[in-house]
């Protein structure tokens, strides 16, 4: 079998996130090792000069080539990482360097597949490469991306999104998920799963998976609510009423509801359902449990209740979700 050489170009600039740069090459290198005669990824780190680039972690990375040296090369996959800066209010903002934007635009014009990692989506958007497309980025800068580029349909939830030949990935470790998806697109799911095992990743997360699970999504600011959240997680299969939670927290029903809305932005009932749906999602993806069993162990009681919760929360059914995101053994008939 002839080796197919795929040139993967990763853009470097000062302040870039280190894992955004080093994660994808690890995946491509393992893909080459797993399919010795089939996969030929050549990874090139490119920057304005060949001088070392200082990443956000303070680690220096040496470019393989300059943008000028690649001026005539055709590129298979362009990977654009990102960089952020923190403001006085501790919020982060994506950094978009006009020089990097210009260089990325030039490279993209002769690239088969363009991708961004984390807040690198802001660079692609500044190039106009995301106009009219659905895209994701790290959740912390999703609002900035939407505000700065109203021609982009920003979805802050998925791990990664593919829209034609443009792929955008979510934050930090999601660069591995995105890279695995690229390998799967090139070489098939079996190869990508073998690479995931080599990376000691529990599973290869699908693009539709949320950037963060429900138990981690909201951060409570009071110890009482934080303790209640842990209590709910431990008793998710049991009947959980407002009265029971209020009694556990030594609050009135009314006080409990008010605090939940203030702290988590939802009612206790809505939060409990979201936790149960998240638990059900995990079981649908990774176990062979029947829908009846999942409904019972997640505290949703019946399959009808499970289906209604999925339609309300995810706009799909448990069966459709399992068919799309299945990672475990075949379900029991």
N, C-alpha and C positions, 0 to 999 in steps of 0.2 A: 504493500500500500504506500502510495506517495505521501510524503509529509506536506501538509498545507501550512505555509508560513503566514501567520497573522501578526501584523505589526500593531502592537498596542502602545499608544503614546499617552503618558501621564504627565500632566502639566504641573510644573513646580513654580513657586514664587514665595518670597519671604512671608512668614507667618502662617503658612499652610498647615492644616491639621495633619499630624504625622501618620495616624492610622489610615487616613484617607489615601495617603500615598503608598504605604507599605502593605496594606491589606490586600488589594487586588493582585499585586505581583505574586503573593504567596499562593493565591488560588490558581492563577494561571500556571505557575511553576508546578504545582501538584497535578494539575490537569495534564501537563506534558509528561510527568512521571507515570501517571496512571494509564496513559495511552501513548506509549513510546513511539509507535509508528504512525499515529493518526493526528496528534495535536502538536502544532508547531507555533506556539506563542512566543514572539520576540517582544519583550517589554523595554521601552525606551523612556527614560525620564528626561523631559525637555524643559529648558528654562531660557531666559533672555541671554544669559552668559553661562560659561562653564564654571563659574565661581560657586562655592558651596552655598546652598540655600539654608537659611535658618528657619526651622519649623516652629510652630507654636509651642512645642514641647521643649524647645531649646536645642534639639538634636540637629546637627548639620547633615544635609543630604547632598551628595555630589551628582549633578546632572550628567547624563550620558551625551547629550547633544544640545545645541542651541536651536531656537526656532528657525533661524536662518539656514542652518545645516539641513533641516528637514523640509526646506521650502519646495523641493521638487518631488518629495516622496508621497506616495499614496498611503493612506492610513486605513487599517481595518477598524480599529476601535479607539476612540479618543475618550480618555477619562479625565474629567475636570473636577478636582477636589475643591475644597473651600477654606475660608478663613473667617474668623469672627473677632470682634472687639467688644469689650464690656464698657457700658456706660456707667455714669455715677449712680444710676438707679439699679445697678447689678443686672440689667437686661443686656442681652447680647444682640449685636447687629452683624449681619453679613458684610464683609469687606469686599468691595468690587473695584479692582484696579483697572482703569481704562486701557492701560497697555496690555494687560492680560486679556481683557475682552477683545481687543483688536487681534491679538495673536490667536486666540481660540476661534474667532470667526474665520480667520484665514485657514487654519487647520481643518475646521469643520467642513469647509467647501470641498475638500478632497478626502473626506472620511466616509466610510460606509456606515458606521454606527457611532453615534455620539452619546456619551453618558456623563452624568454628574454624580458626585458623591457628596452627601450631606449638603452644606450650603453652597456647594459648587453650582447648584441650580440657579443661583442668583447671577452667576456669570453667563450661563446659557441664556437666561432670560434677557440679560443686557445685550446679548448678541442678536436677539430676536428669534432664537432657535426654538423657543417655547411658545411663541405666539399661536393662539388657536389650539393649543395642546393642553392636555391634562398632565400635571406634574406634581411631584412631592419634594419635600426638603425636610431638614430637621425641624421638629415641631416648634422649637423656640424662635425660628425666624420665618415661619409660614405666613404670619400676618404681614410681615415686612415684604415678603415676596408678592403677596396678593395686592398690597397697597402700591407697590412700586411698578407693578406690571399687570394692568387690568385686562390685558389680552390673554393672560395665562389662567387656566382653570386650576387653582391650587387646591390639592387635597392633602392635608397634613397627616392623615392617618396611616396610609399603607407603608410597608417596608420599602417597596419600590414600585414604579409605574413604567410601563412601556407604552409609548404612543408612536406607532410607526417605527422609525429607525432612531428615535430619541428615547433614552432611558434615563430616569431620574431616581436617585436613591435617597433614603432617609438618613438619619444621623449615625455617625461614628461606626459602631460595629455592624450596622446594616450594609456597609461596603462589602462585607463578606457575602451577605445574602444576594446583593446585586451581582457580584462577580460570579457567584455560583449559577445564577440565572443566565448570565451570558454564556458560561460554559455549557449549560444545558441546551441553550439555543444553538450552539455550535456543534456539540458533540453528543447530546442526548442526556436524558435524566439519569440514566444509570451511571454515567461517568461523573456527573455532578454529585450524585449521592456518595460515590466512592471518595471523591475529594472532600466532601463534608465529613465523612468518617475520619479521614486523615487529619482534618482540622480539629477533631474531637468536638465537633458541633453536635448537639443533641439531635437536631434535625435540620433539614434545609427548609427554612421558613418560606412559605409562599408569599407572593407580592401582596396579596390581600390581607395578610396578617397585620394587626395593629402595631404601631410603633411602641405602644406600651399597653400592658394588660390593665383591666379595670382596677384591680387592687393597688396598682402603682400610679394610676392616672391622676387621681386627686391627692393633694397633700394637705392634710388637716393641720390647722394651726393650734388646736387645743388638744391637750392630752386626753381629755374625756372622749372626744370623737375618734381620735386615733385608736384608743382602746376598744371602742365600739366596732370600728372597722375590723380589727383583728378578731373580735368576738364573732362577727358575722361570718368571716372566712372559716372559722372553726366549726360553726354550727349551720353551714349553708344548706345541709340536707334536712334540717329540722324546721318546724313551723316557726317563722320569725315575724311576729306582729309588732306593730308600733308599741303596744302595751308591754310586750316582753322586753323590748329594747329599752324602753323608758324605765322600767323597773330595774333592769340591770344597771343602768346609769344613774339611778336615783333621781330621775327627772319626771316631770309630767309629760303626757303625750304631746301636749301643745309645745312645751319647751323643746322636746326632742326634735319635732318637725321643724321648728324655727331654726335651731342650731344646724341641722343637716342642710337646710336651704342656704344658710349663711356660709357654712364651711365648705360644702361640697357642691352647691348649686343644684341640688335636687332633693326630692322627698326621700324619706327612709325607704318607702316601698320601691321607688325607682332605683335607688342604689342597690337594694337587695336583688332586684331582678337583673340588674346589669352584672353583678357578681355571679349570679347563677348562669346567665348566658355565657359569660366568659369561661366558667367551669365546664359548661356543656361543649363549647367550642373546642376546648382542649381534648375532651374525651372523644369527640367526633373525629378529630384529626389523628389521634394516637392510639385509640383502643378499638376493639371489635364489639364493644357493648351495643346492645340493641337500643332503639330510641326509648323503649319503655324503661330500661335500666338507667339510661342517662337521665331521663326525666325524674326518676325517683331519687337518684343519688345527688342530683343538683338541687333538689328541693322544689322542682317545678311540678311534681305530682303526676300529671298525665301527659301523654304525647300531644294532645290537643293544646294544652297550656304551653308546652315546649315550642310547638309550631307557632303559636300566636306570639310568643316572646321573641322568637327569631325574626318573624316578619316585622314586628314593631321595632326591634333594635338593629337588624342587619338587612332588612328588606329582602330576605331569602328564606328558604326552608331548611331545616336540619339536614334533610337528604341532599338537597342541592349543595349545601355547604360541605358536607362530607365528600361528595363526588368531586368537588373542585379542589379541596385542600387535604385530601386523605394522605397520610404519611405512614400509617401503621398497617397491620394485616387486614385482609378483607373482612368486612363486617359480617356478623352472623345473620343468616337469612331469617 
